[in-house]
Amino acid sequence: MTEHIAEVSACSVGSCGFNHDGCTAFGITIGGTQDHASCATFIDTNTMGGLPKVLAHVGACQRSECVHNNNLMCEARDVKVGPGREAADCLTYEHS
């Protein structure tokens, strides 16, 4: 089991309520479908949410086929979220 908790080092999704010069959610969940990973914590809103400073980490990863996934935890050094197939994709995702 991993002892590392991947931080969210970058988020370029301008319409997310948690993105204020970085992700201010305490933790995000990576979801999506087979061969595609998205940020399941993404909320398309103008309302500002989250913590007063950037602390986000990946709390859980549902993409068990990702090379960084170990027991539903992300072992990547860090995770970047940005537009892709959906508004907020995990850009660090790599299919094994």
GROMACS elastic network, one bead per residue, 0.5 to 0.9 nm:
[ bonds ]
;  ai    aj funct       b0    kb
    1    70     6  0.66707   500
    1    71     6  0.66677   500
    1    73     6  0.83768   500
    2     5     6  0.77514   500
    2    70     6  0.67867   500
    2    71     6  0.80631   500
    2    73     6  0.71677   500
    2    74     6  0.80700   500
    2    75     6  0.66168   500
    3    75     6  0.84576   500
    4    73     6  0.87129   500
    4    74     6  0.79359   500
    4    75     6  0.62497   500
    4    76     6  0.84105   500
    4    77     6  0.81164   500
    5    57     6  0.65426   500
    5    58     6  0.66054   500
    5    59     6  0.75701   500
    5    73     6  0.75460   500
    5    74     6  0.66899   500
    5    75     6  0.68240   500
    5    76     6  0.83056   500
    5    77     6  0.82566   500
    5    78     6  0.85119   500
    6     9     6  0.87039   500
    6    56     6  0.88718   500
    6    57     6  0.55575   500
    6    58     6  0.55269   500
    6    59     6  0.82628   500
    6    73     6  0.84272   500
    6    74     6  0.59065   500
    6    75     6  0.61974   500
    6    76     6  0.58472   500
    6    77     6  0.56879   500
    6    79     6  0.65384   500
    7    10     6  0.89374   500
    7    27     6  0.85985   500
    7    55     6  0.77293   500
    7    56     6  0.59637   500
    7    58     6  0.60855   500
    7    76     6  0.86224   500
    7    77     6  0.73763   500
    7    79     6  0.61612   500
    7    80     6  0.87996   500
    8    11     6  0.73553   500
    8    22     6  0.81948   500
    8    23     6  0.68849   500
    8    27     6  0.85410   500
    8    28     6  0.82897   500
    8    54     6  0.89998   500
    8    55     6  0.79813   500
    8    56     6  0.54757   500
    8    57     6  0.51992   500
    8    58     6  0.67044   500
    8    78     6  0.58332   500
    8    80     6  0.59472   500
    8    81     6  0.75183   500
    9    22     6  0.76380   500
    9    23     6  0.81727   500
    9    56     6  0.81804   500
    9    57     6  0.85123   500
    9    78     6  0.58111   500
    9    79     6  0.57882   500
    9    80     6  0.57811   500
    9    81     6  0.83842   500
   10    21     6  0.88497   500
   10    22     6  0.61081   500
   10    23     6  0.72945   500
   10    78     6  0.86674   500
   10    79     6  0.70475   500
   10    81     6  0.61585   500
   10    82     6  0.80450   500
   11    14     6  0.82148   500
   11    19     6  0.68517   500
   11    21     6  0.82164   500
   11    22     6  0.58256   500
   11    23     6  0.62593   500
   11    79     6  0.87925   500
   11    80     6  0.58907   500
   11    82     6  0.55800   500
   11    88     6  0.84190   500
   12    19     6  0.79669   500
   12    21     6  0.88739   500
   12    22     6  0.80480   500
   12    80     6  0.83105   500
   12    81     6  0.64672   500
   12    83     6  0.71513   500
   12    88     6  0.83549   500
   13    16     6  0.59737   500
   13    19     6  0.69773   500
   13    42     6  0.86815   500
   13    81     6  0.72475   500
   13    82     6  0.53050   500
   13    83     6  0.62781   500
   13    87     6  0.68882   500
   13    88     6  0.61630   500
   14    17     6  0.84563   500
   14    19     6  0.66994   500
   14    20     6  0.84002   500
   14    44     6  0.89661   500
   14    82     6  0.89325   500
   15    18     6  0.87417   500
   15    19     6  0.76233   500
   15    42     6  0.87725   500
   15    43     6  0.77546   500
   15    44     6  0.53851   500
   15    45     6  0.61997   500
   15    46     6  0.68631   500
   15    87     6  0.85458   500
   16    19     6  0.54091   500
   16    20     6  0.85297   500
   16    23     6  0.88721   500
   16    41     6  0.89911   500
   16    42     6  0.57774   500
   16    43     6  0.51413   500
   16    45     6  0.59987   500
   16    46     6  0.74954   500
   16    47     6  0.87037   500
   16    48     6  0.83815   500
   16    49     6  0.88972   500
   16    88     6  0.84116   500
   17    20     6  0.78066   500
   17    24     6  0.88191   500
   17    42     6  0.75212   500
   17    43     6  0.56833   500
   17    44     6  0.63494   500
   17    45     6  0.52928   500
   17    46     6  0.60455   500
   17    47     6  0.56305   500
   17    49     6  0.53016   500
   17    50     6  0.77184   500
   18    22     6  0.79565   500
   18    23     6  0.54973   500
   18    24     6  0.51583   500
   18    25     6  0.56473   500
   18    41     6  0.85759   500
   18    42     6  0.75040   500
   18    43     6  0.74403   500
   18    47     6  0.87431   500
   18    48     6  0.63976   500
   18    49     6  0.51685   500
   18    50     6  0.54585   500
   18    51     6  0.82977   500
   19    22     6  0.52203   500
   19    24     6  0.61467   500
   19    25     6  0.81161   500
   19    48     6  0.80589   500
   19    49     6  0.82545   500
   19    50     6  0.84600   500
   19    54     6  0.88958   500
   20    23     6  0.63620   500
   20    24     6  0.67546   500
   20    48     6  0.78505   500
   20    49     6  0.88551   500
   20    53     6  0.85853   500
   20    54     6  0.81216   500
   21    24     6  0.85183   500
   21    54     6  0.79555   500
   22    53     6  0.84777   500
   22    54     6  0.58934   500
   22    55     6  0.86497   500
   22    56     6  0.84118   500
   23    26     6  0.83568   500
   23    27     6  0.89544   500
   23    28     6  0.89815   500
   23    50     6  0.81119   500
   23    51     6  0.89186   500
   23    53     6  0.84896   500
   23    54     6  0.56850   500
   23    55     6  0.71742   500
   23    56     6  0.57384   500
   23    57     6  0.88124   500
   24    27     6  0.84028   500
   24    49     6  0.74441   500
   24    51     6  0.51207   500
   24    52     6  0.69530   500
   24    53     6  0.60341   500
   24    55     6  0.59916   500
   24    56     6  0.57753   500
   25    28     6  0.66032   500
   25    41     6  0.81900   500
   25    49     6  0.75658   500
   25    51     6  0.62664   500
   25    54     6  0.76131   500
   25    55     6  0.70801   500
   25    56     6  0.52823   500
   25    57     6  0.80433   500
   26    50     6  0.70178   500
   26    51     6  0.69528   500
   26    54     6  0.82401   500
   26    55     6  0.59716   500
   26    57     6  0.65946   500
   26    58     6  0.87080   500
   26    59     6  0.84025   500
   27    41     6  0.83896   500
   27    55     6  0.79380   500
   27    58     6  0.53074   500
   27    60     6  0.81646   500
   28    39     6  0.69765   500
   28    40     6  0.71534   500
   28    41     6  0.54324   500
   28    42     6  0.83801   500
   28    56     6  0.69074   500
   28    57     6  0.62546   500
   28    59     6  0.54411   500
   28    60     6  0.69635   500
   28    61     6  0.86133   500
   29    38     6  0.85911   500
   29    39     6  0.61290   500
   29    40     6  0.53759   500
   29    41     6  0.58167   500
   29    57     6  0.89605   500
   29    58     6  0.60575   500
   29    59     6  0.57426   500
   29    61     6  0.57355   500
   29    62     6  0.75160   500
   30    37     6  0.64179   500
   30    38     6  0.56548   500
   30    40     6  0.54654   500
   30    41     6  0.76063   500
   30    58     6  0.73636   500
   30    59     6  0.83145   500
   30    60     6  0.63788   500
   30    62     6  0.59027   500
   30    63     6  0.70625   500
   30    89     6  0.85028   500
   30    90     6  0.70368   500
   31    36     6  0.84272   500
   31    37     6  0.56956   500
   31    38     6  0.53110   500
   31    39     6  0.60194   500
   31    40     6  0.52297   500
   31    41     6  0.87068   500
   31    60     6  0.86593   500
   31    61     6  0.64444   500
   31    62     6  0.51502   500
   31    63     6  0.63401   500
   31    90     6  0.88210   500
   32    35     6  0.83479   500
   32    36     6  0.57239   500
   32    39     6  0.75597   500
   32    40     6  0.73156   500
   32    62     6  0.76759   500
   32    63     6  0.73109   500
   32    89     6  0.84819   500
   33    36     6  0.52503   500
   33    37     6  0.64303   500
   33    38     6  0.82326   500
   33    62     6  0.89439   500
   33    63     6  0.76370   500
   34    37     6  0.77676   500
   34    63     6  0.74642   500
   34    65     6  0.77911   500
   34    95     6  0.89939   500
   35    63     6  0.83999   500
   35    65     6  0.77988   500
   35    66     6  0.84678   500
   35    93     6  0.89536   500
   35    94     6  0.85040   500
   35    95     6  0.63576   500
   36    63     6  0.81770   500
   36    85     6  0.82143   500
   36    89     6  0.80365   500
   36    90     6  0.83657   500
   36    93     6  0.78237   500
   36    94     6  0.89923   500
   36    95     6  0.83865   500
   37    40     6  0.89055   500
   37    61     6  0.89906   500
   37    62     6  0.85119   500
   37    63     6  0.66665   500
   37    66     6  0.87090   500
   37    89     6  0.58871   500
   37    90     6  0.54252   500
   37    91     6  0.79919   500
   37    92     6  0.89115   500
   37    93     6  0.63389   500
   37    94     6  0.89164   500
   38    41     6  0.88274   500
   38    42     6  0.85943   500
   38    81     6  0.80243   500
   38    82     6  0.89546   500
   38    84     6  0.86318   500
   38    85     6  0.86430   500
   38    86     6  0.71063   500
   38    87     6  0.83199   500
   38    88     6  0.57416   500
   38    90     6  0.50269   500
   38    91     6  0.83647   500
   38    93     6  0.88537   500
   39    42     6  0.56702   500
   39    81     6  0.70863   500
   39    82     6  0.88364   500
   39    87     6  0.87995   500
   39    88     6  0.54787   500
   39    89     6  0.55379   500
   39    90     6  0.60183   500
   40    43     6  0.84250   500
   40    88     6  0.81821   500
   40    89     6  0.88346   500
   41    88     6  0.89874   500
   42    87     6  0.83688   500
   42    88     6  0.64915   500
   44    47     6  0.88462   500
   44    87     6  0.88320   500
   45    48     6  0.77598   500
   49    52     6  0.87660   500
   50    53     6  0.83505   500
   50    54     6  0.87839   500
   51    54     6  0.70202   500
   51    55     6  0.77692   500
   56    59     6  0.87041   500
   57    78     6  0.84160   500
   57    79     6  0.83393   500
   58    61     6  0.71566   500
   58    73     6  0.76464   500
   58    74     6  0.66729   500
   58    78     6  0.87481   500
   58    79     6  0.77986   500
   59    73     6  0.71689   500
   59    74     6  0.81183   500
   60    72     6  0.59117   500
   60    73     6  0.53632   500
   60    74     6  0.70580   500
   61    64     6  0.72972   500
   61    66     6  0.89432   500
   61    69     6  0.68453   500
   61    70     6  0.88696   500
   61    71     6  0.87232   500
   61    72     6  0.50007   500
   61    73     6  0.55280   500
   61    74     6  0.61785   500
   62    65     6  0.88065   500
   62    69     6  0.83690   500
   62    72     6  0.59466   500
   62    73     6  0.83356   500
   63    66     6  0.56625   500
   63    69     6  0.69658   500
   63    72     6  0.73777   500
   63    93     6  0.84904   500
   63    95     6  0.88052   500
   64    67     6  0.80762   500
   64    68     6  0.86097   500
   64    69     6  0.56852   500
   64    70     6  0.75476   500
   64    71     6  0.77613   500
   64    72     6  0.63368   500
   64    73     6  0.89532   500
   65    68     6  0.85680   500
   65    69     6  0.71657   500
   65    94     6  0.81729   500
   65    95     6  0.57137   500
   65    96     6  0.56337   500
   66    69     6  0.53489   500
   66    70     6  0.87538   500
   66    74     6  0.88591   500
   66    93     6  0.60824   500
   66    94     6  0.52003   500
   66    96     6  0.54241   500
   67    70     6  0.81842   500
   67    75     6  0.86539   500
   67    76     6  0.87182   500
   67    93     6  0.76968   500
   67    94     6  0.57493   500
   67    95     6  0.60257   500
   68    73     6  0.80514   500
   68    74     6  0.54814   500
   68    76     6  0.53584   500
   68    92     6  0.86801   500
   68    93     6  0.75300   500
   68    94     6  0.73731   500
   68    95     6  0.88877   500
   68    96     6  0.86402   500
   69    72     6  0.56779   500
   69    73     6  0.55156   500
   69    75     6  0.61386   500
   69    76     6  0.80647   500
   70    73     6  0.52338   500
   70    74     6  0.63580   500
   70    75     6  0.66735   500
   71    74     6  0.83813   500
   74    77     6  0.85361   500
   74    78     6  0.86780   500
   74    79     6  0.86946   500
   75    78     6  0.81828   500
   76    79     6  0.67737   500
   76    92     6  0.78425   500
   78    92     6  0.79521   500
   79    90     6  0.70400   500
   79    91     6  0.71800   500
   79    92     6  0.54862   500
   79    93     6  0.83229   500
   80    89     6  0.84646   500
   80    90     6  0.61284   500
   80    91     6  0.53903   500
   80    92     6  0.58396   500
   81    88     6  0.60630   500
   81    89     6  0.54863   500
   81    91     6  0.54798   500
   81    92     6  0.76645   500
   82    86     6  0.87924   500
   82    87     6  0.70381   500
   82    88     6  0.50697   500
   82    89     6  0.53698   500
   82    90     6  0.67187   500
   82    91     6  0.64507   500
   83    86     6  0.61357   500
   83    89     6  0.57216   500
   83    90     6  0.85956   500
   83    91     6  0.83841   500
   84    87     6  0.62348   500
   84    88     6  0.67170   500
   84    89     6  0.55280   500
   84    90     6  0.83662   500
   84    91     6  0.78674   500
   85    88     6  0.81883   500
   85    89     6  0.70527   500
   86    89     6  0.60126   500
   88    91     6  0.88533   500
   89    92     6  0.87962   500
   89    93     6  0.86335   500
   90    93     6  0.56578   500
   91    94     6  0.84638   500
